[in-house]
């Protein structure tokens, strides 16, 4: 069984990401936040390429595997246009999706972004962060997940920052997450910023005046499945980081995802819940939620993942699967009803026993 650190702070994760190069669009330099990203990148020895215009000139090789590798090691500073600043609902996590960036530096062979973002998997961070945040008050009280939910109304209007990225994984270069947390701390409104992460370098966040208006969730999986999460912090590191954030007064949560019903899953997830309980033991006034997300995929995402990670041992076969049609008219492969019932019964009982104060959101 993994040993979980109970120290009140966490050191920099060994898996902290640094891009090989930073592309900066011409308009990216027009914003103080964009120039700050450039300064941080230069201080860390990252190659900075100033582009002549606002179109990303990637210059990727023709070989798909090399193109993937180079795209994954590139960060681009771009400007979010008005269309990107018009928020979209993001059920069941939150009222609204607010994007600080798009793309992720991790190498997860079940990646949720595969098939969702077009083109090579380059990560784009937004230079006009102030414009993005200044547009949020217009959405206050307008959502349908927490704004109008009796069970979750105490969270206020919620804004999810990790739909299309892992903001903590980018934080050492971007500073965007710290800026957003501080902004929400100053915003005296019934609102909450939310993010989930597979990284662990929370040091820059611990001293922020967050006013409990940001909830960090650690995305976790048992060791037997964490092998599908390349380039991320170890699960023990994520849990230690979560404890550090809880001790700093943040509301926190566990995102158990993707839940994989492979042989031995009950024993593996049982140990994971014990480890999570140990990490959160004795945290005063613990405010902890749990989100349970089972593994699913579309034909399109499977094709992309097969090209990115050929030979992966992740099971995306038809056994114990059924086709479910989404609200967008697409089809995805999900676990069948008996498997889903077994998973639900196990986690409801296991969470109640391990972390009785935690609230399962979905």
Rosetta blueprint (number, residue, H / E / L):
1 X L
2 X L
3 X L
4 X L
5 X L
6 X L
7 X L
8 X L
9 X L
10 X L
11 X L
12 X L
13 X L
14 X L
15 X L
16 X L
17 X L
18 X L
19 X L
20 X L
21 X E
22 X E
23 X E
24 X E
25 X L
26 X H
27 X H
28 X H
29 X H
30 X H
31 X L
32 X H
33 X H
34 X H
35 X H
36 X H
37 X H
38 X H
39 X H
40 X H
41 X H
42 X H
43 X H
44 X L
45 X L
46 X L
47 X E
48 X E
49 X E
50 X E
51 X L
52 X L
53 X L
54 X L
55 X L
56 X L
57 X L
58 X L
59 X L
60 X L
61 X L
62 X L
63 X L
64 X H
65 X H
66 X H
67 X H
68 X H
69 X H
70 X H
71 X H
72 X H
73 X L
74 X E
75 X E
76 X E
77 X E
78 X E
79 X L
80 X L
81 X L
82 X H
83 X H
84 X H
85 X H
86 X L
87 X L
88 X E
89 X E
90 X E
91 X L
92 X L
93 X L
94 X E
95 X E
96 X E
97 X E
98 X L
99 X L
100 X L
101 X E
102 X E
103 X E
104 X L
105 X L
106 X L
107 X E
108 X E
109 X L
110 X L
111 X L
112 X L
113 X L
114 X L
115 X L
116 X L
117 X L
118 X L
119 X L
120 X L
121 X L
122 X L
123 X E
124 X E
125 X E
126 X E
127 X L
128 X L
129 X H
130 X H
131 X H
132 X H
133 X H
134 X H
135 X L
136 X H
137 X H
138 X H
139 X H
140 X L
141 X L
142 X L
143 X L
144 X L
145 X L
146 X L
147 X L
148 X L
149 X L
150 X L
151 X L
152 X L
153 X H
154 X H
155 X H
156 X L
157 X E
158 X E
159 X E
160 X E
161 X L
162 X L
163 X L
164 X L
165 X E
166 X L
167 X H
168 X H
169 X H
170 X H
171 X H
172 X H
173 X H
174 X H
175 X L
176 X H
177 X H
178 X H
179 X H
180 X H
181 X H
182 X H
183 X H
184 X H
185 X H
186 X H
187 X L
188 X L
189 X L
190 X L
191 X E
192 X E
193 X E
194 X E
195 X E
196 X E
197 X E
198 X L
199 X L
200 X L
201 X L
202 X L
203 X H
204 X H
205 X H
206 X L
207 X L
208 X L
209 X L
210 X L
211 X L
212 X L
213 X L
214 X E
215 X E
216 X E
217 X E
218 X E
219 X E
220 X E
221 X L
222 X L
223 X H
224 X H
225 X H
226 X H
227 X L
228 X L
229 X E
230 X E
231 X L
232 X L
233 X L
234 X L
235 X H
236 X H
237 X H
238 X H
239 X H
240 X H
241 X H
242 X H
243 X H
244 X H
245 X H
246 X H
247 X H
248 X L
249 X L
250 X L
251 X E
252 X E
253 X E
254 X E
255 X E
256 X E
257 X E
258 X E
259 X E
260 X L
261 X L
262 X L
263 X L
264 X L
265 X H
266 X H
267 X H
268 X H
269 X H
270 X H
271 X H
272 X H
273 X H
274 X H
275 X H
276 X H
277 X H
278 X H
279 X H
280 X L
281 X L
282 X L
283 X L
284 X L
285 X L
286 X L
287 X L
288 X E
289 X E
290 X E
291 X E
292 X E
293 X E
294 X E
295 X L
296 X L
297 X E
298 X E
299 X H
300 X H
301 X H
302 X H
303 X H
304 X H
305 X H
306 X H
307 X H
308 X H
309 X L
310 X L
311 X L
312 X L
313 X L
314 X L
315 X L
316 X L
317 X L
318 X L
319 X L
320 X L
321 X E
322 X E
323 X E
324 X E
325 X E
326 X L
327 X L
328 X L
329 X L
330 X L
331 X E
332 X E
333 X E
334 X E
335 X E
336 X L
337 X H
338 X H
339 X H
340 X H
341 X H
342 X H
343 X H
344 X H
345 X H
346 X H
347 X H
348 X H
349 X H
350 X H
351 X H
352 X H
353 X H
354 X H
355 X L
356 X L
357 X L
358 X L
359 X E
360 X E
361 X L
362 X L
